[in-house]
Amino acid sequence: MTDPRQVLRALSDGRFRSGEELAGMLGCSRSAIWKHVRRLRQESGLQIDAVTGRGYRLSEPLELLDQSLILNRLSAPQRAALAACHVHDVIESTNELALRAAATGAGAPQAWFAEAQTGGRGRRGRGWYSPYGRNLYFSLLQPFDMPMHRLAGLSVAVGLGLAEMLADMGLEGHGLKWPNDLHWQGGKLAGILIEARGESEGPTSAVIGIGLNVDLGRPPEWLEQPVCSLRDAGMDVSRNRLAGELLARTLELCGRFAAEGLAPLIPQWTRYGLYQDQAVRLEAPGRRHLGILRGVNADGGLRLEVEGQERVFHGGELSLRREESNG
């Protein structure tokens, strides 16, 4: 029995294929192919052209996620330790699936990827633009044998790890905007959302959610902030390679964080931290702090020099901006 995803895979190279050819490839009727195409248009938002005498094609080629290709990027010990790697089509959000698994006591670590999300979330409850088959939407459920408060620096650690991974793959000019956004030339390239569950004194589980813009196409006008993608930065890289590297690097980083915390990663801030030693403003509901950004501390707090005195601030409702009026 065929499903729309099989049709999508058959069309993923961007070439025309007739309804008869597709039906023969997939062992179904031409009528079933037409119904699958109609459903794909409705559910994914993809542009699928239909031309009399030529058949169907995607308006541009599409690389769908493949579990085996993703897992091939992991080391043998990582594959052995990973309880499961799920690849979904259209879901509410990868973080929601991971949180539900955590609530049932499911084995971990586990990973989730999706082609698209209908309810992707960023920090402070903001929506996350999730077009079909273009970007990476990823969550990892990771156990930690440590008190809840020691997870405070995990978001910064993951952000620095992501920045380092992309630098190793050739990206330049990107940086981490505290506490959990990766930017390139003023646009948001990736976001990180950490949601922790467990006992205050441990053990705990963290759901590490990462949204990475690979190719946004034409972003909608309703987005609240400038965004960018790896394609904008001149990187044309396989989504499956990216997904595998992201999973492998995140697993490796979690092991390092569990053993050593954020402290060994702090020197990377000097390379990837945005606004270092620059005038910034830190905003929260009803208050604003102006100062010079001096880095991060061992639990991920932002070190801000305010009127000659260093103060440390932590996430939550805080929003960091460059203070343009002060240079």
Backbone hydrogen bonds, N-H to C=O, Kabsch-Sander energy under -0.5 kcal/mol:
donor,donor_aa,acceptor,acceptor_aa,energy
6,Q,3,D,-1.1
7,V,3,D,-1.2
8,L,4,P,-2.4
9,R,5,R,-2.4
10,A,6,Q,-1.9
11,L,7,V,-1.5
12,S,8,L,-0.7
12,S,9,R,-0.8
14,G,11,L,-2.2
17,R,56,Y,-2.3
22,L,18,S,-2.6
23,A,19,G,-2.4
24,G,20,E,-2.2
25,M,21,E,-2.5
26,L,22,L,-2.3
27,G,23,A,-1.3
28,C,23,A,-1.8
33,I,29,S,-1.7
34,W,30,R,-2.2
35,K,31,S,-2.1
36,H,32,A,-2.4
37,V,33,I,-2.5
38,R,34,W,-2.2
39,R,35,K,-2.2
40,L,36,H,-2.7
41,R,37,V,-2.3
42,Q,38,R,-1.8
43,E,39,R,-2.9
44,S,40,L,-2.4
45,G,40,L,-0.7
45,G,41,R,-0.9
46,L,40,L,-0.6
48,I,46,L,-0.8
49,D,47,Q,-0.6
49,D,57,R,-2.6
51,V,55,G,-2.7
54,R,51,V,-2.2
55,G,51,V,-2.8
56,Y,17,R,-3.0
57,R,49,D,-1.8
58,L,11,L,-0.7
59,S,47,Q,-2.3
62,L,12,S,-3.0
64,L,62,L,-0.8
70,I,66,D,-2.2
71,L,67,Q,-2.7
72,N,68,S,-1.4
73,R,70,I,-1.5
74,L,71,L,-1.6
79,R,75,S,-2.4
80,A,76,A,-2.2
81,A,77,P,-1.8
82,L,78,Q,-1.7
83,A,109,P,-2.8
84,A,109,P,-0.8
86,H,111,A,-3.0
88,H,86,H,-0.5
88,H,113,F,-2.7
91,I,89,D,-0.5
91,I,116,A,-1.9
97,L,93,S,-1.6
98,A,94,T,-2.2
99,L,95,N,-2.6
100,R,96,E,-2.2
101,A,97,L,-2.0
102,A,98,A,-2.3
103,A,99,L,-2.0
104,T,100,R,-1.1
105,G,102,A,-1.2
106,A,101,A,-2.3
110,Q,141,L,-1.4
111,A,84,A,-2.3
112,W,139,S,-2.7
113,F,86,H,-2.3
114,A,137,Y,-1.3
115,E,88,H,-1.3
115,E,89,D,-1.2
116,A,89,D,-1.9
117,Q,130,S,-0.7
118,T,91,I,-2.5
119,G,92,E,-3.1
122,G,126,R,-4.2
125,G,122,G,-1.0
126,R,123,R,-1.4
128,W,120,G,-1.7
132,Y,44,S,-0.6
133,G,115,E,-1.8
134,R,131,P,-0.9
135,N,131,P,-0.6
136,L,212,L,-2.5
137,Y,114,A,-0.6
138,F,210,I,-2.3
139,S,112,W,-2.2
140,L,208,I,-1.8
141,L,110,Q,-2.9
142,Q,140,L,-0.7
142,Q,206,A,-2.8
144,F,204,T,-3.1
146,M,144,F,-1.5
148,M,200,S,-1.7
149,H,200,S,-0.6
150,R,147,P,-1.1
151,L,148,M,-2.0
152,A,149,H,-1.3
154,L,151,L,-2.0
157,A,153,G,-2.2
158,V,154,L,-2.8
159,G,155,S,-2.2
160,L,156,V,-2.6
161,G,157,A,-2.3
162,L,158,V,-2.5
163,A,159,G,-2.3
164,E,160,L,-2.3
165,M,161,G,-2.3
166,L,162,L,-2.3
167,A,163,A,-1.9
168,D,164,E,-2.2
169,M,165,M,-1.0
170,G,167,A,-1.5
171,L,166,L,-2.7
175,G,183,H,-2.2
176,L,272,Y,-3.4
177,K,175,G,-0.6
177,K,181,D,-3.7
178,W,176,L,-0.7
180,N,177,K,-0.6
181,D,177,K,-2.0
182,L,190,A,-2.7
183,H,175,G,-3.0
183,H,181,D,-0.5
184,W,187,G,-2.5
185,Q,173,G,-0.9
187,G,184,W,-2.0
188,K,226,P,-2.3
189,L,182,L,-3.2
189,L,187,G,-0.5
190,A,182,L,-1.8
191,G,211,G,-2.0
192,I,180,N,-1.8
193,L,209,G,-2.7
195,E,207,V,-2.2
197,R,205,S,-2.9
199,E,203,P,-1.8
202,G,199,E,-1.5
204,T,144,F,-2.9
205,S,197,R,-3.3
206,A,142,Q,-2.9
207,V,195,E,-2.8
208,I,140,L,-2.8
208,I,206,A,-0.7
209,G,193,L,-2.9
209,G,207,V,-0.8
210,I,138,F,-3.0
211,G,191,G,-2.4
212,L,136,L,-2.3
212,L,210,I,-0.5
213,N,189,L,-2.6
214,V,212,L,-0.7
223,L,220,P,-1.2
228,C,188,K,-2.2
230,L,213,N,-1.8
231,R,214,V,-1.8
233,A,229,S,-1.3
234,G,231,R,-1.7
235,M,230,L,-2.8
236,D,234,G,-0.6
237,V,235,M,-0.7
242,L,238,S,-2.3
243,A,239,R,-2.9
244,G,240,N,-2.4
245,E,241,R,-2.7
246,L,242,L,-2.9
247,L,243,A,-2.3
248,A,244,G,-2.6
249,R,245,E,-3.0
250,T,246,L,-2.1
251,L,247,L,-2.4
252,E,248,A,-2.3
253,L,249,R,-2.8
254,C,250,T,-2.4
255,G,251,L,-1.9
256,R,252,E,-1.9
257,F,253,L,-3.1
258,A,254,C,-2.6
259,A,255,G,-1.4
260,E,256,R,-2.8
261,G,257,F,-2.3
262,L,298,A,-0.7
265,L,262,L,-2.4
266,I,262,L,-0.8
266,I,263,A,-1.2
268,Q,265,L,-1.8
269,W,266,I,-2.1
270,T,267,P,-1.0
271,R,268,Q,-1.2
272,Y,268,Q,-2.3
273,G,269,W,-2.9
274,L,176,L,-2.5
276,Q,273,G,-0.9
277,D,293,L,-3.1
278,Q,275,Y,-2.2
280,V,291,G,-2.8
281,R,321,R,-3.0
282,L,289,H,-3.1
283,E,281,R,-0.6
283,E,319,S,-3.0
284,A,287,R,-2.4
287,R,284,A,-2.4
289,H,282,L,-2.3
291,G,280,V,-2.1
292,I,305,E,-2.0
293,L,278,Q,-2.3
294,R,303,R,-3.1
295,G,303,R,-0.7
297,N,301,G,-2.0
300,G,297,N,-1.9
302,L,313,F,-3.3
303,R,295,G,-3.2
304,L,302,L,-0.7
304,L,311,R,-3.3
305,E,292,I,-3.0
306,V,304,L,-0.8
306,V,309,Q,-3.4
307,E,305,E,-0.6
309,Q,306,V,-1.8
311,R,304,L,-3.1
313,F,302,L,-2.3
317,E,315,G,-0.7
319,S,283,E,-2.1
321,R,281,R,-2.2
323,E,279,A,-2.3
324,E,322,R,-1.3
326,N,323,E,-1.3
327,G,324,E,-2.0
